[in-house]
Amino acid sequence: MSNISQQTIFKSLITITSVLLCALLLFTRIPGMEIFGIGPNWLLIWVVAWSSQSSIIEALVAGLVLGLIQDSITAPYPTHIIPLVFAGFVTVFLQKQRFIQEDFISIALVTFILAILAETFIAIQLGLIGNQTFGEIWVHHKQIALGSAVISSLWAPVIYFPLSQLWKL
């Protein structure tokens, strides 16, 4: 095999393995890894890490695929496709505008903001379902969004750094 195809296979294996690992981490609740009973949004973290080093099409496809994966292991409604595609788009946009540097703080900050927005998209969808009023949803939304944002932004550099180094090989 040529060197280029070996690198492509290696990067593909790293990508697929990391996605599977993040999907499996959705099921785990390791002590100290949650706030208010809310764990990190591992797939959002992965989309931010991937999108910070990819094109707009790759980021949108990653958000779509990971949204479908999350919908398939949770409930299909509210859908996770919309927030993850949005996260991929915003991350690429910020990267192209040079708002994101390749450092821990930038990735953590972007993850924090996008986690709040992702939980807001979910809350809006729950309100549109009509099982609860928007008032009831917003009471819990603040705690869920802030908990998810804090814990996801703390774990984002842990996922981002090794993946970014492996994807650069």
C-alpha positions as CSV (number, residue, x, y, z in Angstrom):
1,M,0.0,0.0,0.0
2,S,1.1,3.5,-0.6
3,N,1.9,5.9,2.2
4,I,-1.1,8.1,1.4
5,S,-3.6,5.2,1.6
6,Q,-2.2,4.0,4.9
7,Q,-2.6,7.5,6.4
8,T,-6.1,7.7,5.1
9,I,-7.0,4.3,6.7
10,F,-5.3,5.3,9.9
11,K,-7.2,8.6,10.1
12,S,-10.5,6.8,9.2
13,L,-10.0,4.3,12.0
14,I,-9.2,7.0,14.5
15,T,-12.3,8.9,13.5
16,I,-14.6,5.9,13.6
17,T,-13.1,4.7,16.9
18,S,-13.4,8.1,18.5
19,V,-17.1,8.5,17.4
20,L,-17.9,5.1,18.8
21,L,-16.1,5.9,22.1
22,C,-18.0,9.2,22.5
23,A,-21.3,7.4,21.7
24,L,-20.6,4.8,24.3
25,L,-19.6,7.5,26.8
26,L,-23.2,8.8,26.6
27,F,-24.2,5.8,28.7
28,T,-21.6,6.2,31.4
29,R,-21.9,8.2,34.6
30,I,-18.5,8.1,36.2
31,P,-18.4,9.9,39.6
32,G,-17.2,13.4,39.2
33,M,-18.2,13.5,35.6
34,E,-21.6,15.1,36.0
35,I,-23.1,18.2,37.4
36,F,-26.7,18.2,38.7
37,G,-27.0,14.7,37.3
38,I,-26.1,16.0,33.8
39,G,-23.1,14.5,32.0
40,P,-21.1,15.9,29.1
41,N,-22.5,16.0,25.7
42,W,-19.8,13.8,24.2
43,L,-21.1,14.0,20.6
44,L,-21.2,17.8,20.7
45,I,-17.7,17.8,22.0
46,W,-16.6,15.5,19.1
47,V,-18.4,17.7,16.5
48,V,-16.7,20.8,17.8
49,A,-13.3,19.0,17.7
50,W,-13.9,17.7,14.2
51,S,-15.3,20.9,12.8
52,S,-12.4,23.0,14.1
53,Q,-10.2,21.2,11.6
54,S,-12.5,20.5,8.7
55,S,-14.5,22.0,5.9
56,I,-18.1,23.2,6.1
57,I,-19.4,20.1,4.2
58,E,-17.4,17.7,6.5
59,A,-18.7,19.5,9.6
60,L,-22.3,19.4,8.4
61,V,-22.1,15.7,7.5
62,A,-20.5,15.0,10.9
63,G,-23.3,16.8,12.7
64,L,-25.9,15.0,10.7
65,V,-24.4,11.5,11.2
66,L,-23.8,12.1,14.9
67,G,-27.3,13.5,15.3
68,L,-28.7,10.4,13.7
69,I,-26.5,8.2,16.0
70,Q,-27.7,10.0,19.1
71,D,-31.3,9.9,17.9
72,S,-31.0,6.2,17.3
73,I,-29.8,5.5,20.9
74,T,-32.2,7.9,22.6
75,A,-35.5,9.2,21.3
76,P,-36.0,10.4,17.8
77,Y,-37.9,13.5,19.0
78,P,-36.6,15.9,20.0
79,T,-34.0,15.4,17.4
80,H,-30.3,16.0,18.1
81,I,-29.6,16.5,14.4
82,I,-30.4,20.2,14.4
83,P,-28.1,21.2,17.3
84,L,-25.2,19.1,16.1
85,V,-25.4,20.3,12.5
86,F,-25.7,23.9,13.9
87,A,-22.6,23.3,16.2
88,G,-20.6,22.0,13.2
89,F,-21.6,25.0,11.1
90,V,-20.8,27.6,13.8
91,T,-17.5,26.0,14.7
92,V,-16.3,26.0,11.1
93,F,-17.5,29.6,10.7
94,L,-15.6,30.7,13.8
95,Q,-12.5,28.8,12.6
96,K,-12.6,30.4,9.1
97,Q,-13.0,33.9,10.7
98,R,-10.0,33.1,12.9
99,F,-12.0,33.4,16.1
100,I,-10.9,30.0,17.2
101,Q,-7.3,29.4,18.0
102,E,-5.9,25.9,18.3
103,D,-5.8,26.0,22.1
104,F,-7.8,24.6,25.0
105,I,-9.5,27.8,26.0
106,S,-11.0,28.5,22.6
107,I,-12.3,25.0,22.2
108,A,-13.7,25.0,25.8
109,L,-15.4,28.4,25.2
110,V,-16.9,27.4,21.9
111,T,-18.1,24.1,23.4
112,F,-19.6,26.0,26.4
113,I,-21.6,28.4,24.1
114,L,-22.7,25.6,21.7
115,A,-23.8,23.3,24.6
116,I,-26.1,26.1,25.8
117,L,-27.5,26.6,22.3
118,A,-27.9,22.9,21.7
119,E,-29.9,22.5,24.9
120,T,-32.0,25.5,23.9
121,F,-32.8,23.8,20.6
122,I,-33.9,20.7,22.5
123,A,-36.0,22.8,24.9
124,I,-37.7,24.5,22.0
125,Q,-38.5,21.2,20.4
126,L,-39.9,19.9,23.6
127,G,-42.1,22.9,23.9
128,L,-43.4,22.4,20.4
129,I,-44.3,18.8,21.2
130,G,-46.9,20.2,23.6
131,N,-46.6,17.7,26.5
132,Q,-45.4,20.6,28.7
133,T,-45.7,24.3,28.6
134,F,-42.7,26.4,27.6
135,G,-42.8,27.8,31.2
136,E,-42.3,24.4,32.7
137,I,-39.6,23.6,30.2
138,W,-37.7,26.8,30.8
139,V,-37.6,26.3,34.6
140,H,-35.5,23.1,34.0
141,H,-33.7,24.4,30.9
142,K,-31.5,26.8,32.8
143,Q,-30.1,24.1,35.1
144,I,-29.8,21.6,32.2
145,A,-28.1,24.0,29.8
146,L,-25.7,25.4,32.3
147,G,-24.8,22.0,33.7
148,S,-24.3,20.6,30.2
149,A,-22.2,23.6,29.1
150,V,-19.9,23.6,32.2
151,I,-19.2,19.9,32.2
152,S,-18.9,19.6,28.4
153,S,-16.5,22.6,28.2
154,L,-14.4,21.0,30.9
155,W,-14.1,17.7,29.0
156,A,-13.7,19.3,25.5
157,P,-9.9,19.8,25.7
158,V,-9.5,16.1,26.8
159,I,-11.2,15.0,23.6
160,Y,-9.9,17.8,21.3
161,F,-6.2,17.6,22.0
162,P,-5.4,13.9,21.2
163,L,-7.8,13.9,18.3
164,S,-6.3,17.0,16.8
165,Q,-2.8,15.6,17.1
166,L,-3.8,12.3,15.5
167,W,-5.8,13.9,12.7
168,K,-2.7,16.0,11.8
169,L,-0.5,13.0,11.2
